[in-house]
Amino acid sequence: MSEFVRFEHVKKTYHVGEVDIQALQDATFTVGKGELCVIVGPSGAGKTTLLNILGGMDTLTEGKIFLGDSEVSAYNTRQLTTYRRYDIGFVFQFYNLVPNLTALENVELAAQICKDPLDAAEVLKSVGLEKRMANFPAQLSGGEQQRVAIARALAKNPKLLLCDEPTGALDYATGKAILKLLQDMSRQKGMTVIIITHNSALTAMADRVIRVKNGMVVSEEINTSPVPVEEIEW
């Protein structure tokens, strides 16, 4: 599996008044193209900081980050805007849908800002919402809203899909369905997917597991036999 994401000795320091907070310390890891990677660790470990820096929503203090052959950490503000718009799909714990737009319109909105978007209706069909396209977010369940959010991210045709606790606001069964969808996207479409979570049970579904603690990457593991989401219990 070719290296696609590379973190090289990444450090992130936040200055709060006269206090320096080390959010990341010497974080080094890789993710292969087409892999499903789970970044796991307790609250405050640095997971979200990793994701925000990789997604171009935050900058690092030291080190380098690459996506493919491009050094993301060297981008200026305008380049980071382009990177977020075209290269990255985001899925968050809360769905951030536009309430007065239908499911289809929410997905079309994201597709309008991209160079090579996928067809919004086809993407909604692929996440099992072919009969819910005309519904507004308030008419959808939490799981359906998260599927719209995933479809919106996928419609951008991104190089990398970043998911921040994507099942955190969902019940167990619905959360499993969303994780299966993400695993299928990686398996069937060859999409590189990174999920951050505090739930270590989810590591069984991943091709690669990055463990984070106290701002440090404490281990990086290749999982040669990922388990289908349906077989995971937590």
C-alpha positions in Angstrom: 0.0 0.0 0.0 1.6 3.3 -1.1 2.0 6.0 1.5 -0.6 8.7 1.0 -0.7 10.6 4.3 2.6 11.4 6.1 3.1 13.1 9.4 6.8 13.9 10.1 7.7 15.0 13.6 4.6 17.2 13.9 4.3 19.5 17.0 1.5 21.8 17.9 1.7 24.3 20.7 -1.2 26.5 21.8 -0.4 29.7 23.6 -3.0 30.5 26.3 -2.0 33.6 28.1 1.4 32.9 29.5 0.9 29.2 29.4 2.0 26.9 26.5 -0.1 23.8 25.9 1.5 21.0 23.9 -1.3 19.5 22.0 1.0 17.4 19.8 4.5 16.3 20.4 6.7 14.7 17.6 3.7 13.0 16.0 4.9 10.7 13.2 2.9 8.2 11.2 1.7 7.3 7.7 -1.6 6.1 6.1 -1.7 4.2 2.9 -3.9 5.1 -0.1 -7.2 3.4 0.1 -6.8 2.4 3.7 -9.4 2.8 6.5 -7.4 4.2 9.4 -8.7 4.6 13.0 -7.0 7.1 15.2 -7.9 6.2 18.8 -7.2 7.7 22.2 -8.9 9.2 25.3 -10.4 12.7 25.3 -7.7 15.4 25.2 -5.1 13.0 23.7 -4.7 15.2 20.5 -6.9 13.3 18.1 -8.9 16.3 16.9 -5.8 18.4 16.7 -4.3 15.8 14.3 -7.4 15.8 12.2 -7.7 19.6 12.1 -4.1 20.0 11.0 -4.5 17.3 8.3 -7.8 18.9 7.1 -6.2 22.3 6.8 -8.3 23.8 9.6 -5.3 24.4 11.9 -1.6 24.9 11.4 1.3 23.1 13.0 4.1 24.6 15.0 6.9 22.3 13.8 7.2 19.3 11.4 5.8 18.5 8.0 2.6 17.0 6.6 2.1 15.5 3.2 -0.9 14.4 1.2 0.5 12.4 -1.7 3.4 14.4 -3.1 2.1 17.7 -1.8 3.4 19.3 1.4 0.3 20.6 3.1 2.2 22.1 5.9 3.9 24.5 3.4 0.6 25.9 2.0 -0.3 29.5 2.5 -3.8 30.6 3.5 -5.2 30.7 -0.1 -3.7 27.2 -0.8 -5.3 25.8 2.4 -8.7 27.1 1.3 -8.3 25.4 -2.0 -7.1 22.2 -0.3 -10.1 22.1 2.1 -12.5 22.8 -0.8 -11.3 20.2 -3.3 -9.2 17.6 -1.6 -10.9 16.9 1.8 -14.3 15.6 2.7 -15.3 16.2 6.4 -17.8 14.2 8.5 -18.4 15.5 12.0 -20.2 14.2 15.1 -23.0 16.8 14.5 -24.3 16.9 11.0 -24.3 20.7 10.2 -26.9 20.4 7.6 -28.7 23.5 6.2 -32.2 23.1 7.8 -34.2 24.8 5.0 -32.7 22.8 2.2 -33.7 19.2 1.3 -31.3 16.3 1.6 -30.6 16.6 -2.2 -30.1 20.3 -2.0 -27.7 19.9 1.0 -25.6 17.6 -1.1 -25.8 19.7 -4.2 -24.6 22.7 -2.3 -21.3 21.0 -1.5 -21.0 19.7 -5.1 -21.3 23.3 -6.5 -17.9 24.4 -5.0 -15.9 21.5 -6.4 -13.9 20.9 -9.6 -15.1 17.4 -10.3 -18.1 16.6 -8.2 -20.1 13.4 -8.2 -23.8 13.4 -9.0 -25.7 14.4 -5.8 -28.7 12.1 -6.4 -26.4 9.1 -7.2 -24.4 9.7 -4.0 -27.5 9.8 -1.9 -28.6 6.5 -3.5 -25.3 5.0 -2.6 -25.8 5.8 1.1 -29.4 4.3 1.0 -31.4 7.6 0.8 -32.9 7.3 -2.6 -36.4 7.7 -1.1 -35.5 10.6 1.3 -34.0 13.1 -1.2 -36.9 15.6 -0.9 -37.0 15.5 2.9 -35.7 18.3 5.0 -33.3 17.6 7.9 -36.0 17.9 10.5 -37.9 15.1 8.8 -34.9 12.7 8.9 -33.7 10.5 11.8 -30.2 11.1 13.3 -28.8 8.3 11.2 -30.4 9.6 8.0 -29.0 13.0 8.7 -25.5 11.6 9.2 -25.9 9.7 5.9 -26.7 13.0 4.2 -23.6 14.5 5.8 -21.5 11.6 4.5 -23.1 12.0 1.0 -22.3 15.7 1.1 -18.7 14.9 1.8 -18.5 12.2 -0.8 -20.1 14.4 -3.5 -17.0 16.6 -3.4 -15.1 13.5 -4.8 -12.4 14.1 -2.2 -8.9 12.6 -2.1 -9.4 12.0 1.7 -12.4 11.5 3.9 -11.9 12.7 7.6 -14.4 11.6 10.2 -14.5 13.1 13.7 -16.4 10.8 16.0 -19.0 10.2 13.3 -21.2 8.0 15.4 -21.0 10.0 18.6 -24.5 11.4 18.4 -26.1 8.1 17.2 -27.5 5.0 18.9 -25.7 1.7 18.8 -27.5 0.2 15.8 -27.5 3.4 13.7 -23.8 4.0 14.6 -23.0 0.5 13.3 -24.8 1.2 10.1 -22.8 4.4 9.6 -19.5 2.6 10.3 -20.4 -0.1 7.8 -21.0 2.6 5.2 -17.6 4.1 5.8 -15.9 0.7 5.7 -17.7 -0.1 2.4 -16.6 3.2 0.9 -13.0 2.3 1.6 -13.3 -1.3 0.5 -15.5 -0.8 -2.6 -14.4 2.6 -3.8 -10.8 2.6 -2.7 -11.3 5.8 -0.7 -8.8 6.7 2.0 -10.9 7.2 5.2 -9.6 8.4 8.6 -11.9 8.0 11.6 -11.0 9.4 15.0 -12.7 7.9 18.1 -12.2 7.2 21.8 -13.8 3.8 21.3 -11.0 1.2 21.1 -13.4 -1.5 19.9 -13.5 0.2 16.5 -9.9 -0.5 15.9 -10.9 -4.0 14.8 -12.5 -2.7 11.6 -9.4 -0.7 10.5 -6.6 -1.4 8.1 -4.3 0.8 10.2 -4.6 1.9 13.8 -2.9 5.0 15.2 -2.9 5.2 19.0 -2.6 8.7 20.6 -2.0 9.6 24.2 -1.0 12.9 25.8 -0.3 14.5 22.4 2.0 11.7 21.3 1.6 8.8 18.8 2.3 5.9 21.0 1.9 3.2 18.4 1.1 2.5 14.8 -0.3 -0.9 13.9 -1.2 -2.6 10.6 -4.2 -4.8 10.8 -3.9 -7.6 8.3 -7.3 -9.0 9.0 -9.8 -6.2 9.5 -13.2 -7.4 10.9 -16.5 -6.5 9.2 -18.3 -3.9 11.3 -21.3 -6.3 11.7 -19.0 -8.6 13.8 -17.8 -5.9 16.2 -19.4 -5.5 19.7 -18.9 -2.6 22.1 
